[in-house]
Amino acid sequence: MSYVITIDGPAGAGKSSVAKKLAAKLGIKYLDTGAIYRAIALILAKSEISPDNKDFLNEALSKIKIELVNNGVLVNGFDVTGEIRTPEVDALASLYSAIPEIRTALLSLQQDQKNYGSIIAEGRDVGSVVFPDAKLKFFITATPEARARRRYEQRIGQNQDADYDRILQAIKSRDEYDSNRKAAPLSIPDGAVYIDTSDMSEDEVINFILEHVKEALS
C-alpha cells in the first residue's frame, strides 16, 4: 500500500532535514518541493526574468525541465543542487514561489511523484494544496528565534558567512510574506498534527512523527 506524508511549516523549521531522515527510515521517496521552487527561481533570475514579467514567464517555464535525482536537482540536465542553497536564492524563491503561474506549472510535477510509490513531501502548501487528500499530515514550526539559531548554526557548520540578527529578521519577514501572499499562503492544513519544535531535538521530532505514522499504518 502506497501512502503520502506531508510536512508543512515556515522557513527554518527544519522540514527538509526531518523529511529526508524520515524518508530514509521508512524506505520511501523524499520530495523536496522547496528545492523545485529554488531551482525555478535561480534559473529565472539568471535569465533576467523578474517576478512581475508575465510576458516572458510562461514561455520561459515551458522550456525548463526539472528532475529530482539522488537527493539532487537537475535543471535541463545541469546539476544546480549546490547553487540553490544560499541566502540569495532563499529570497528569490520566496518572490517567485508567490506567482500563481509558477505554482500551477509545478503542481502536476509534484503530484505525479506519488505515482512512483510512497513519498514524504515537505513545503509550505503540500498538505493544503499539493496533496490535500493525504492521510498523514504534519505542521512543524518553532519560534523565529529558535529557527534563526538553527539556520545560523547550519551555515556556520557549512563554513558560510552568517549573521544571527540578519537571519532572524529575514525569517520574520519571510513569515509575514508567506502568510499573507495571495497564492497558496502558509497555513496549517486541515487534519494536520501541529508540532512546536522550539524545545525539541531533531531526533525527538522524527521519533514523534514516526510513532504517528506507524500507528496510522497499522
N, C-alpha and C positions, 0 to 999 in steps of 0.2 A: 504494500500500500504506500503510495507516494503522498507527501504532505508538504505544506508550505508554512514556514515560521517567519514572522515579520518582527523586526525590531526597529522602532521609530524613536526619535529623540532629537534634541537640539545639538548644535555644534559643540564638539569637545566632550560629548557624554561617554565616549568610549565604545560607540556602537560597532565600529569596524573591527576592533581588536576582539571584542566579545563575540561577535558573529563569526569571525574567522575561526576562533578556537572552538566554538560550539559546533561548527560545521565539521571540523576535524574529529571531534569526539563522537559525533553522531554518524560520521561517514557519509555526509551529504554535501551537495554543492553549495558554495558560498557566492551570493550575488551582491556585489558591491555597487549599489546604484549611485553612490556618491562619486565613484571613480568614473562612471559613464558621463555624468554631468561635468566633472572636472575636465575630462578629455575633450568634450564638446567645447567647453569654454576656452580651453587652451588653443584649439585649432581655429576657432572663430576669431579670437583675439589676434592670433598670428596672421590671419588673413585680413586683418583690419576691418572686420565686420562688427560694428558696435551693436549692443543690445537693442537699440532703437532703429536699426537699419533694416526694416522689414522688407524692403525691395529686394535685397540680395540674400536674406536669411534663408528662405525656403529653398532657393537654388543651391545655396551652399550646403544645407543639410542633406539634400538629395545626393550629394557627392561624397558624403562622409560615411565610412563603414567602420563600425566599432566592434571589436571582438574581445571577449574576456577569456584569456587562456593562461593556465598555470599561475593563477593569482596575479597576472599581469594584464595590461591593457594595450591593445593594438589599435591604431587608427590608420586606416588604409594601408595596413601591413607594417606600419612602423611602431616600434615599442615606445610608448610615452609614459611608462609606469613611474619612472623617476621624476620626470618633469612635472607631473600633476600634484606632487606632494610638497607644495611650497606655500607660504603665506600669500604670495601674489595670486596664485591660482585659487586659493581659498576665497579671496574677494571676488575674483572673476566668476567663479562657479555660482556664488550667491546671486550675482546680477543676471547671468544668462539662464539659470535654472528657473527664474521667475517668469520667463517668457512662455506664454501658452503654446506657441508653435513648436518650441523645443520639447516641452513636456509631452505634447501629443505625438511628435515624431519618435520619441524614445519609449513611449508607453508599450507599444507592441513588442519591442526588443526585450524589455524586461519581462513582460507577461509570458512570452514564448519560452522563457527559461524553465518554466515548470513542466514543459513537455518532455524534459530530459531527466525526470526523476525528482526526488525530494530536494528542496532547496531551503536555505535560510537567507532572507533578504533584509538588508538594513538601509535606512534612509530617513527621509522626513515625511513621506506620504505613502510608504509601501503598504501599511495596514489600512489606510483610509482610501487610497486611490488605485494603487497598482494591484494589490491583492485584497480587496475588501471582503472577500469570502473566506479568507484564511481562518482556520480554526484556532491557530496558535499565534496570538498577537501579544507583543510586549512593548511598553514605552519606558525607556530608561532615561533618566535625567540626573542632574546634580546641581548644586548651587553654581552660579557663574564663577565664584572664587575657586571652587574645587575643580571645575573644568579647566579654568585658566592655569591652575597649578599643574594639572596633569599634562596639558599641552606644552607648557613651559619645560617640564622635566623631559618630555618626549623629545623635544627639539634639542635640548642640551645633550641628551643621550645620543643624538644623531649628529653631534658636532655642528649644529646650526646656530646661527645667531638668534638670541631670544631675549625678549624684554617682557617680564611678567605684566607690568601695568598696561603695556600696549596690547598684549594678548587678551587681558581681561576686558579692556574697552572694546576690542574687536568682537569678542564673544557677546557682549551685551548689545552691541549694535546689530550683530547678526541675528540674535534672538528677536529683537524688535522688528527687524526687516522680515524675517521668515514667518513670524506670527501674524503679520499684517498684510503680506502680499496678496494680490488677488488670485493668482494661480497656485492652487494646492498649498494653502498656508499650513504651517506647522500646527498640528493638533493631536490630541490623544484619540486614536482610533476607537470606534465602538467595540467593546468587548476586550480591550487590551488590558493586560496586567501592568499596573503602574509600579515602577521601581525607582526609588530615590537612592542613588548610589553614592551620595556625598560621603558617607561614613562606611562604605563597603569597599573591600578589596576587589580586584578583578576576579579572582578565584571565587569569592563569595557570590558575586553576581552570576557567574557562569553556573555554579552549583545550584543556585536558586532557580534559574531558568531550566536547567536540566531536570530538576525534580518535577516541575510543572509539565514539561514535555513528556517525560516518562509516564507520569500519571495519566495524562491525556491519551497517550498512545496505547496504554494498557486497558 
